[in-house]
């Protein structure tokens, strides 16, 4: 989708779309690694989930602020589309995994 945006709307749209996707995917991967680390300690499952989600929300917010501060040519609509598309992709991926074989 980002490569298509580069050809249709230009470099700034491509970068905004890419950064929007990174704002969701990077914190999600870190939260998954954190939860995977706590997998061997089932007593910490509830607290670990809350900590991982807090980490994900805080890091996503931090990345959004940093991207908007350091990349002044950010376009909001492509940024938001990148953020939504990655979040929905992750949701649909987990939905597919949950329903696999049914």
N, C-alpha and C positions, 0 to 999 in steps of 0.2 A: 504494500500500500504506500509505503514511503517513497519507493522508487517511482511509482506512478505519479505521486504528488510532485516529485522533482520535475518530471517532464511536463506536467500540466500547469503547475502554478509557480515553479521556481524553487530556488535554493532555500529561501527563508521559510517557505511552507514545509519543505522537506525536513529541515532542522527542527522546526516547531513540532511537527508530528512525531519525530523521533524522540525528542526530549519529553513530550507528553507520555509516550509509551514507556520511557525509562523511569518516569516518576512513579509508575505503578509496578513495573516488572522487577526493578532492582530491590525495593523493599519487600516484595513478595518472596523473592528468592532468599533473601536474608532471613526472613521469618521461617521459611521452610527449613533452612539449614539449622536454625535455632531449635525448632521443634524436633528435627531429626537428631540433634545432639541430646535432647531430653528423652528420647524414645526408650532408652534403657532404664529410665527412672519413672515408672508409671505413677508413683505418688505425686510427682510434680506436674502431671499432665494438665490439670486445670489451671494452675498458676502459670505454667509454661505457655499455654494458649493465650492467656490474658497478656502476658509479657510480650509474646510474639506479635499479637495484634496491636498492642500499644507501640511497639517498635516500628511496625509497618506504617501505622498512621503518622507517627512522629517523623519518621524518615521521609515519607512521601511529602509531608508538609514542608519539611526542611528543603528537600530537593526542588519543590515548586518555587519556593521563595528564592533559592539560590539561582535557579535557571532564569527567573524573571529579572533578578538583579544583574546578573552577569551577561545575559544575552538580551541586549536592548531591542533587537529587531524581532522579538518574539511576537508571533501572531496567535491570538488567543483561541480562535475557532479551531485551527489545525492542532494546536496543543491539546485542547479539550477533546477533540476527536481521537487523537492518539491515546489519550488517557482512557477514554471510554472503550475504545476498541480492544486495548490490552486487557482491561478489567473484565470485559464481557468474554473475551477469548479464554481467560483463565477460568471464569465461571462455567462456560460451556465445556471446557476440557474436563473439569472436575465432575460435571453432570454426566458426561459421557463415561468417565471412569466409574462412577457410581452405578450407572445402569448397564455396564458392560456385561454381556452374557444373559441379560434378561429378555 
